[in-house]
């Protein structure tokens, strides 16, 4: 059993009062600490894949581009990508594109809506979020989405 000591009265405690005459200052009362009736069994959410891995898949399929950098600029959004984010300049168009990975698609969709409000175009595939400048050619986006459909599941 676990016990918690509480003062039996409202008088100020001091050494003499705590150990002194019980009729004058009172002894501390013992009360049982409740034992929890349930224990959390939830599994922590984990990242299935990292942005750097997905970027590597893009490169393997002839996509990707120059100057890839870790993107830590997520002040616009509720969530910071748990699996990181990589931004680069697309080698074909010269536009900036970004891949971010999250623990859930729900979180990715929340950030997606916020990025849309900031003027970015976006696509979510499972737990991956691709964001890019709106002028980015759709035919090229479709190639990125094909790779994401394979590796972001």
ZALUMFI-403527 format. One record per residue: residue number from 1; x, y, z of N, C-alpha, C, O in turn. Coordinates in Angstrom, 2 decimals, always signed. Layout:
BEGIN
> seq_n_X_n_Y_n_Z_ca_X_ca_Y_ca_Z_c_X_c_Y_c_Z_o_X_o_Y_o_Z
> NUM_X_Y_Z_X_Y_Z_X_Y_Z_X_Y_Z
...
***
This chain:
BEGIN
> seq_n_X_n_Y_n_Z_ca_X_ca_Y_ca_Z_c_X_c_Y_c_Z_o_X_o_Y_o_Z
> 1_+0.82_-1.18_+0.00_+0.00_+0.00_+0.00_+0.87_+1.24_+0.00_+1.91_+1.27_+0.64
> 2_+0.45_+2.25_-0.70_+1.11_+3.54_-0.70_+0.33_+4.48_+0.19_-0.90_+4.50_+0.16
> 3_+1.04_+5.27_+1.00_+0.38_+6.20_+1.89_+0.87_+7.61_+1.64_+2.02_+7.82_+1.26
> 4_+0.01_+8.55_+1.84_+0.32_+9.96_+1.70_+0.02_+10.61_+3.04_-1.05_+10.39_+3.61
> 5_+0.95_+11.41_+3.56_+0.76_+12.06_+4.86_+0.15_+13.43_+4.65_+0.66_+14.24_+3.88
> 6_-0.96_+13.67_+5.34_-1.60_+14.98_+5.32_-1.70_+15.49_+6.74_-1.77_+14.69_+7.68
> 7_-1.71_+16.77_+6.92_-1.85_+17.38_+8.23_-3.29_+17.19_+8.70_-4.23_+17.44_+7.94
> 8_-3.47_+16.74_+9.91_-4.80_+16.48_+10.45_-5.52_+17.76_+10.85_-6.74_+17.75_+10.99
> 9_-4.80_+18.86_+11.03_-5.46_+20.13_+11.35_-4.81_+21.25_+10.56_-3.87_+21.01_+9.81
> 10_-5.31_+22.47_+10.72_-4.83_+23.60_+9.94_-3.74_+24.39_+10.64_-3.28_+25.40_+10.11
> 11_-3.29_+23.95_+11.82_-2.27_+24.71_+12.54_-0.93_+24.62_+11.83_-0.68_+23.66_+11.09
> 12_-0.07_+25.61_+12.04_+1.24_+25.65_+11.42_+2.09_+24.54_+12.02_+2.17_+24.40_+13.24
> 13_+2.73_+23.76_+11.16_+3.55_+22.65_+11.62_+4.97_+23.15_+11.89_+5.48_+23.99_+11.16
> 14_+5.60_+22.64_+12.91_+7.00_+22.80_+13.18_+7.44_+21.57_+13.93_+6.60_+20.74_+14.28
> 15_+8.71_+21.43_+14.19_+9.23_+20.19_+14.78_+8.51_+19.82_+16.07_+8.13_+18.67_+16.26
> 16_+8.33_+20.79_+16.95_+7.66_+20.48_+18.22_+6.21_+20.11_+17.99_+5.70_+19.19_+18.64
> 17_+5.55_+20.80_+17.08_+4.14_+20.52_+16.81_+3.95_+19.19_+16.12_+2.97_+18.49_+16.36
> 18_+4.89_+18.82_+15.28_+4.76_+17.57_+14.55_+4.95_+16.38_+15.47_+4.23_+15.39_+15.37
> 19_+5.95_+16.49_+16.38_+6.24_+15.36_+17.25_+5.76_+15.58_+18.69_+5.95_+14.72_+19.55
> 20_+5.14_+16.72_+18.95_+4.73_+17.07_+20.32_+3.44_+16.40_+20.75_+3.06_+15.34_+20.24
> 21_+2.81_+17.03_+21.68_+1.59_+16.54_+22.31_+0.45_+16.47_+21.28_+0.12_+17.49_+20.68
> 22_-0.15_+15.31_+21.05_-1.20_+15.17_+20.05_-2.45_+15.97_+20.38_-3.20_+16.34_+19.48
> 23_-2.69_+16.25_+21.65_-3.89_+17.03_+21.99_-3.69_+18.50_+21.67_-4.67_+19.24_+21.51
> 24_-2.44_+18.93_+21.58_-2.16_+20.33_+21.33_-2.02_+20.62_+19.83_-2.56_+21.62_+19.36
> 25_-1.32_+19.76_+19.07_-1.04_+20.04_+17.67_-1.58_+18.98_+16.72_-1.68_+19.24_+15.52
> 26_-1.91_+17.84_+17.17_-2.43_+16.77_+16.33_-1.33_+16.01_+15.61_-0.30_+16.58_+15.26
> 27_-1.56_+14.76_+15.39_-0.63_+13.94_+14.61_-1.06_+13.98_+13.15_-2.22_+14.22_+12.84
> 28_-0.10_+13.76_+12.26_-0.49_+13.70_+10.86_-1.40_+12.51_+10.60_-1.22_+11.45_+11.18
> 29_-2.36_+12.70_+9.74_-3.27_+11.62_+9.38_-2.70_+10.86_+8.19_-2.08_+11.45_+7.31
> 30_-2.90_+9.56_+8.18_-2.47_+8.74_+7.05_-3.67_+8.49_+6.15_-4.73_+8.08_+6.62
> 31_-3.50_+8.73_+4.89_-4.56_+8.43_+3.93_-3.97_+7.58_+2.82_-2.83_+7.80_+2.40
> 32_-4.72_+6.62_+2.35_-4.25_+5.72_+1.31_-4.28_+6.43_-0.03_-5.26_+7.07_-0.38
> 33_-3.18_+6.30_-0.77_-3.11_+6.83_-2.13_-3.83_+5.85_-3.05_-3.54_+4.66_-3.03
> 34_-4.77_+6.36_-3.87_-5.47_+5.44_-4.77_-4.53_+4.79_-5.78_-3.61_+5.44_-6.27
> 35_-4.77_+3.55_-6.07_-3.99_+2.81_-7.06_-4.69_+2.99_-8.41_-5.91_+2.81_-8.49
> 36_-3.96_+3.33_-9.45_-4.59_+3.50_-10.77_-5.32_+2.23_-11.20_-4.82_+1.13_-10.99
> 37_-6.49_+2.40_-11.80_-7.27_+1.24_-12.22_-6.91_+0.79_-13.62_-7.22_-0.33_-14.01
> 38_-6.25_+1.66_-14.40_-5.85_+1.25_-15.74_-4.47_+1.80_-16.05_-4.04_+2.82_-15.51
> 39_-3.79_+1.11_-16.92_-2.47_+1.50_-17.35_-2.54_+1.75_-18.86_-3.13_+0.95_-19.59
> 40_-1.95_+2.83_-19.33_-1.96_+3.14_-20.75_-1.22_+2.07_-21.53_-0.08_+1.73_-21.21
> 41_-1.88_+1.55_-22.54_-1.26_+0.54_-23.39_-1.11_+1.05_-24.82_-0.86_+0.26_-25.74
> 42_-1.27_+2.35_-25.01_-1.18_+2.90_-26.37_+0.25_+2.79_-26.88_+1.22_+2.94_-26.13
> 43_+0.36_+2.52_-28.15_+1.65_+2.41_-28.81_+2.04_+3.80_-29.31_+1.23_+4.47_-29.96
> 44_+3.26_+4.24_-29.03_+3.67_+5.55_-29.54_+3.70_+5.54_-31.08_+4.05_+4.54_-31.70
> 45_+3.33_+6.68_-31.65_+3.35_+6.80_-33.11_+4.79_+6.89_-33.58_+5.61_+7.58_-32.99
> 46_+5.08_+6.18_-34.64_+6.43_+6.21_-35.19_+6.38_+6.64_-36.65_+5.36_+6.47_-37.32
> 47_+7.46_+7.19_-37.11_+7.59_+7.59_-38.50_+7.96_+6.34_-39.31_+8.89_+5.63_-38.95
> 48_+7.22_+6.09_-40.38_+7.49_+4.91_-41.21_+8.65_+5.14_-42.17_+9.35_+4.20_-42.53
> 49_+8.85_+6.38_-42.57_+9.89_+6.72_-43.53_+10.26_+8.18_-43.32_+9.45_+8.98_-42.83
> 50_+11.45_+8.52_-43.70_+11.97_+9.87_-43.50_+12.01_+10.61_-44.83_+12.12_+10.00_-45.90
> 51_+11.91_+11.93_-44.75_+11.93_+12.77_-45.94_+13.19_+12.53_-46.76_+13.15_+12.51_-47.99
> 52_+14.31_+12.36_-46.08_+15.57_+12.12_-46.81_+15.52_+10.82_-47.61_+16.11_+10.74_-48.69
> 53_+14.81_+9.81_-47.09_+14.65_+8.55_-47.83_+13.79_+8.74_-49.07_+14.10_+8.22_-50.14
> 54_+12.69_+9.48_-48.92_+11.81_+9.72_-50.06_+12.53_+10.57_-51.11_+12.41_+10.32_-52.31
> 55_+13.29_+11.56_-50.65_+14.07_+12.36_-51.61_+15.05_+11.45_-52.37_+15.21_+11.60_-53.58
> 56_+15.68_+10.53_-51.68_+16.58_+9.57_-52.33_+15.85_+8.73_-53.38_+16.41_+8.41_-54.43
> 57_+14.59_+8.38_-53.09_+13.79_+7.64_-54.07_+13.51_+8.50_-55.30_+13.56_+8.01_-56.43
> 58_+13.22_+9.79_-55.08_+13.02_+10.69_-56.22_+14.26_+10.71_-57.12_+14.16_+10.60_-58.34
> 59_+15.42_+10.85_-56.49_+16.68_+10.91_-57.24_+16.90_+9.61_-58.01_+17.34_+9.64_-59.16
> 60_+16.59_+8.48_-57.39_+16.76_+7.18_-58.05_+15.88_+7.06_-59.29_+16.21_+6.30_-60.21
> 61_+14.79_+7.79_-59.33_+13.87_+7.76_-60.48_+14.07_+8.96_-61.40_+13.19_+9.28_-62.20
> 62_+15.22_+9.61_-61.30_+15.54_+10.71_-62.20_+14.87_+12.02_-61.86_+14.83_+12.94_-62.68
> 63_+14.34_+12.12_-60.65_+13.72_+13.37_-60.19_+14.68_+14.03_-59.20_+15.88_+13.80_-59.26
> 64_+14.16_+14.83_-58.32_+15.02_+15.51_-57.36_+15.64_+16.72_-58.01_+15.11_+17.26_-58.98
> 65_+16.77_+17.13_-57.49_+17.37_+18.32_-58.08_+18.59_+18.79_-57.34_+19.29_+18.00_-56.69
> 66_+18.83_+20.07_-57.43_+20.05_+20.64_-56.87_+19.79_+21.23_-55.49_+18.68_+21.64_-55.16
> 67_+20.85_+21.25_-54.72_+20.85_+21.95_-53.45_+19.79_+21.47_-52.45_+19.08_+22.30_-51.89
> 68_+19.66_+20.16_-52.21_+18.68_+19.71_-51.22_+19.10_+20.15_-49.81_+20.27_+20.02_-49.43
> 69_+18.15_+20.66_-49.05_+18.42_+21.13_-47.69_+17.30_+20.70_-46.76_+16.15_+20.55_-47.17
> 70_+17.66_+20.50_-45.50_+16.65_+20.24_-44.49_+15.79_+21.49_-44.32_+16.31_+22.59_-44.14
> 71_+14.49_+21.30_-44.39_+13.55_+22.42_-44.25_+13.01_+22.44_-42.82_+12.27_+21.55_-42.42
> 72_+13.39_+23.45_-42.08_+12.92_+23.60_-40.70_+11.96_+24.79_-40.56_+11.61_+25.17_-39.45
> 73_+11.53_+25.35_-41.67_+10.67_+26.53_-41.66_+9.19_+26.10_-41.68_+8.55_+26.15_-42.73
> 74_+8.66_+25.70_-40.54_+7.28_+25.22_-40.44_+6.45_+26.09_-39.51_+5.51_+25.61_-38.89
> 75_+6.81_+27.36_-39.40_+6.08_+28.28_-38.53_+4.64_+28.50_-38.98_+3.81_+28.92_-38.18
> 76_+4.34_+28.21_-40.24_+2.98_+28.41_-40.76_+2.02_+27.34_-40.27_+0.80_+27.50_-40.34
> 77_+2.58_+26.26_-39.78_+1.78_+25.05_-39.63_+1.69_+24.57_-38.18_+2.53_+24.91_-37.34
> 78_+0.68_+23.80_-37.93_+0.45_+23.25_-36.59_+1.51_+22.23_-36.23_+1.97_+22.19_-35.08
> 79_+1.92_+21.41_-37.18_+2.85_+20.31_-36.91_+4.18_+20.51_-37.64_+4.21_+21.02_-38.76
> 80_+5.24_+20.11_-37.00_+6.55_+20.02_-37.63_+6.66_+18.58_-38.11_+6.36_+17.66_-37.34
> 81_+7.07_+18.35_-39.35_+7.13_+16.98_-39.86_+8.01_+16.08_-38.98_+9.20_+16.33_-38.82
> 82_+7.40_+15.04_-38.42_+8.12_+14.16_-37.50_+9.22_+13.37_-38.22_+10.19_+12.95_-37.58
> 83_+9.08_+13.17_-39.52_+10.09_+12.46_-40.30_+10.98_+13.40_-41.09_+11.72_+12.97_-41.98
> 84_+10.91_+14.68_-40.76_+11.75_+15.66_-41.41_+11.15_+16.19_-42.71_+10.12_+15.72_-43.18
> 85_+11.83_+17.17_-43.26_+11.43_+17.77_-44.54_+12.69_+18.15_-45.31_+13.67_+18.63_-44.73
> 86_+12.64_+17.94_-46.60_+13.75_+18.29_-47.49_+13.19_+19.18_-48.58_+12.17_+18.86_-49.19
> 87_+13.86_+20.31_-48.83_+13.48_+21.21_-49.92_+14.64_+21.27_-50.91_+15.80_+21.21_-50.51
> 88_+14.32_+21.39_-52.18_+15.35_+21.46_-53.22_+14.80_+22.22_-54.42_+13.61_+22.53_-54.50
> 89_+15.70_+22.52_-55.34_+15.33_+23.15_-56.60_+15.20_+22.06_-57.64_+16.17_+21.36_-57.93
> 90_+14.01_+21.91_-58.21_+13.78_+20.87_-59.21_+14.71_+21.10_-60.40_+14.82_+22.22_-60.91
> 91_+15.38_+20.03_-60.85_+16.37_+20.14_-61.92_+15.77_+20.47_-63.28_+16.46_+21.02_-64.13
> 92_+14.50_+20.17_-63.50_+13.87_+20.42_-64.79_+13.28_+21.83_-64.89_+13.41_+22.49_-65.92
> 93_+12.63_+22.28_-63.80_+11.87_+23.54_-63.87_+12.55_+24.72_-63.18_+12.29_+25.87_-63.52
> 94_+13.42_+24.42_-62.22_+14.03_+25.49_-61.42_+13.14_+25.95_-60.27_+13.50_+26.88_-59.55
> 95_+11.97_+25.33_-60.10_+11.07_+25.67_-59.00_+11.47_+24.93_-57.72_+12.08_+23.86_-57.77
> 96_+11.11_+25.51_-56.61_+11.37_+24.87_-55.32_+10.26_+23.88_-55.01_+9.08_+24.14_-55.24
> 97_+10.67_+22.74_-54.48_+9.73_+21.68_-54.10_+10.18_+21.12_-52.75_+11.36_+21.20_-52.41
> 98_+9.26_+20.56_-52.01_+9.53_+20.13_-50.64_+8.80_+18.82_-50.37_+7.64_+18.67_-50.73
> 99_+9.48_+17.89_-49.73_+8.85_+16.65_-49.27_+8.97_+16.61_-47.75_+10.04_+16.83_-47.20
> 100_+7.85_+16.32_-47.07_+7.83_+16.21_-45.62_+7.11_+14.91_-45.25_+6.18_+14.50_-45.94
> 101_+7.54_+14.27_-44.17_+6.89_+13.04_-43.73_+6.42_+13.18_-42.29_+7.06_+13.83_-41.46
> 102_+5.28_+12.55_-42.01_+4.60_+12.66_-40.72_+4.26_+11.28_-40.18_+4.40_+10.27_-40.89
> 103_+3.82_+11.23_-38.93_+3.42_+9.96_-38.33_+2.05_+9.50_-38.80_+1.77_+8.30_-38.82
> 104_+1.18_+10.45_-39.18_-0.16_+10.09_-39.65_-0.55_+10.97_-40.84_-0.03_+12.07_-41.01
> 105_-1.46_+10.46_-41.65_-1.96_+11.25_-42.77_-2.84_+12.40_-42.28_-2.93_+13.43_-42.94
> 106_-3.48_+12.23_-41.13_-4.30_+13.30_-40.57_-3.46_+14.54_-40.31_-3.86_+15.65_-40.66
> 107_-2.31_+14.35_-39.70_-1.40_+15.45_-39.41_-0.90_+16.08_-40.72_-0.82_+17.30_-40.83
> 108_-0.59_+15.24_-41.70_-0.13_+15.75_-43.00_-1.21_+16.61_-43.65_-0.91_+17.65_-44.23
> 109_-2.47_+16.17_-43.56_-3.57_+16.94_-44.15_-3.81_+18.27_-43.44_-4.18_+19.26_-44.07
> 110_-3.60_+18.29_-42.14_-3.75_+19.56_-41.39_-2.72_+20.57_-41.88_-3.06_+21.72_-42.18
> 111_-1.47_+20.14_-41.95_-0.42_+21.05_-42.46_-0.66_+21.40_-43.93_-0.36_+22.52_-44.35
> 112_-1.18_+20.47_-44.70_-1.46_+20.73_-46.11_-2.42_+21.92_-46.26_-2.17_+22.82_-47.07
> 113_-3.49_+21.93_-45.50_-4.45_+23.03_-45.56_-3.81_+24.36_-45.20_-4.13_+25.39_-45.79
> 114_-2.92_+24.33_-44.23_-2.24_+25.56_-43.82_-1.26_+26.04_-44.88_-1.13_+27.24_-45.10
> 115_-0.57_+25.12_-45.54_+0.33_+25.51_-46.63_-0.45_+26.08_-47.81_+0.00_+27.02_-48.47
> 116_-1.63_+25.51_-48.09_-2.48_+26.03_-49.16_-2.85_+27.49_-48.90_-2.86_+28.31_-49.81
> 117_-3.15_+27.80_-47.64_-3.50_+29.18_-47.27_-2.31_+30.12_-47.45_-2.48_+31.33_-47.61
> 118_-1.10_+29.56_-47.42_+0.12_+30.36_-47.62_+0.45_+30.50_-49.11_+1.43_+31.17_-49.47
> 119_-0.35_+29.88_-49.99_-0.15_+30.02_-51.42_+0.59_+28.88_-52.10_+0.89_+28.96_-53.29
> 120_+0.89_+27.81_-51.36_+1.59_+26.67_-51.94_+0.59_+25.66_-52.49_-0.53_+25.54_-51.98
> 121_+0.98_+24.94_-53.51_+0.22_+23.79_-53.98_+0.74_+22.58_-53.24_+1.92_+22.54_-52.87
> 122_-0.10_+21.60_-53.01_+0.29_+20.45_-52.18_-0.39_+19.18_-52.65_-1.42_+19.21_-53.32
> 123_+0.20_+18.06_-52.28_-0.40_+16.74_-52.43_+0.02_+15.91_-51.23_+1.18_+15.93_-50.83
> 124_-0.93_+15.17_-50.66_-0.63_+14.23_-49.59_-0.82_+12.82_-50.13_-1.85_+12.50_-50.72
> 125_+0.18_+11.99_-49.92_+0.10_+10.57_-50.25_+0.47_+9.84_-48.97_+1.62_+9.87_-48.53
> 126_-0.52_+9.18_-48.38_-0.36_+8.53_-47.08_+0.18_+9.54_-46.07_-0.49_+10.51_-45.74
> 127_+1.40_+9.32_-45.57_+1.95_+10.22_-44.54_+2.97_+11.21_-45.12_+3.69_+11.86_-44.36
> 128_+3.03_+11.32_-46.43_+3.97_+12.23_-47.09_+3.23_+13.45_-47.63_+2.12_+13.34_-48.16
> 129_+3.85_+14.59_-47.49_+3.30_+15.85_-47.99_+4.29_+16.48_-48.96_+5.42_+16.81_-48.59
> 130_+3.86_+16.64_-50.20_+4.66_+17.30_-51.22_+4.10_+18.70_-51.38_+2.90_+18.87_-51.61
> 131_+4.95_+19.71_-51.26_+4.51_+21.10_-51.46_+5.43_+21.76_-52.47_+6.62_+21.45_-52.55
> 132_+4.85_+22.68_-53.24_+5.59_+23.27_-54.35_+4.91_+24.56_-54.78_+3.78_+24.85_-54.40
> 133_+5.64_+25.31_-55.59_+5.10_+26.55_-56.15_+3.96_+26.20_-57.11_+4.04_+25.21_-57.83
> 134_+2.93_+27.01_-57.13_+1.74_+26.69_-57.92_+2.00_+26.60_-59.42_+1.23_+25.95_-60.12
> 135_+3.05_+27.20_-59.93_+3.36_+27.16_-61.36_+4.03_+25.86_-61.78_+4.29_+25.66_-62.97
> 136_+4.31_+24.99_-60.84_+5.00_+23.73_-61.13_+4.15_+22.91_-62.10_+2.95_+22.74_-61.85
> 137_+4.72_+22.39_-63.18_+3.93_+21.64_-64.18_+3.31_+20.37_-63.59_+3.98_+19.58_-62.92
> 138_+2.02_+20.18_-63.84_+1.30_+19.02_-63.29_+1.88_+17.71_-63.80_+1.89_+16.72_-63.06
> 139_+2.36_+17.67_-65.02_+2.93_+16.42_-65.56_+4.14_+15.97_-64.73_+4.35_+14.78_-64.53
> 140_+4.91_+16.92_-64.26_+6.07_+16.59_-63.44_+5.63_+16.21_-62.02_+6.19_+15.30_-61.41
> 141_+4.64_+16.92_-61.51_+4.09_+16.55_-60.18_+3.60_+15.11_-60.22_+3.80_+14.37_-59.26
> 142_+2.96_+14.71_-61.30_+2.46_+13.33_-61.42_+3.59_+12.32_-61.31_+3.39_+11.24_-60.75
> 143_+4.76_+12.64_-61.82_+5.91_+11.73_-61.69_+6.35_+11.61_-60.23_+6.66_+10.52_-59.75
> 144_+6.38_+12.74_-59.52_+6.70_+12.71_-58.09_+5.65_+11.88_-57.33_+5.99_+11.09_-56.46
> 145_+4.39_+12.07_-57.68_+3.31_+11.36_-56.98_+3.39_+9.85_-57.22_+3.04_+9.07_-56.33
> 146_+3.83_+9.43_-58.40_+4.00_+8.00_-58.67_+5.04_+7.39_-57.74_+4.83_+6.30_-57.21
> 147_+6.14_+8.09_-57.55_+7.18_+7.60_-56.63_+6.63_+7.56_-55.21_+6.84_+6.60_-54.48
> 148_+5.92_+8.61_-54.83_+5.34_+8.66_-53.47_+4.34_+7.54_-53.24_+4.29_+6.98_-52.15
> 149_+3.55_+7.20_-54.26_+2.56_+6.12_-54.13_+3.23_+4.78_-53.83_+2.65_+3.92_-53.15
> 150_+4.45_+4.61_-54.33_+5.20_+3.38_-54.08_+5.88_+3.37_-52.71_+5.89_+2.35_-52.03
> 151_+6.45_+4.50_-52.31_+7.31_+4.51_-51.13_+6.68_+5.16_-49.89_+7.21_+4.99_-48.79
> 152_+5.61_+5.86_-50.05_+4.97_+6.54_-48.90_+3.75_+5.76_-48.41_+2.73_+6.36_-48.09
> 153_+3.84_+4.46_-48.35_+2.66_+3.70_-47.91_+2.94_+2.92_-46.66_+2.05_+2.23_-46.15
***
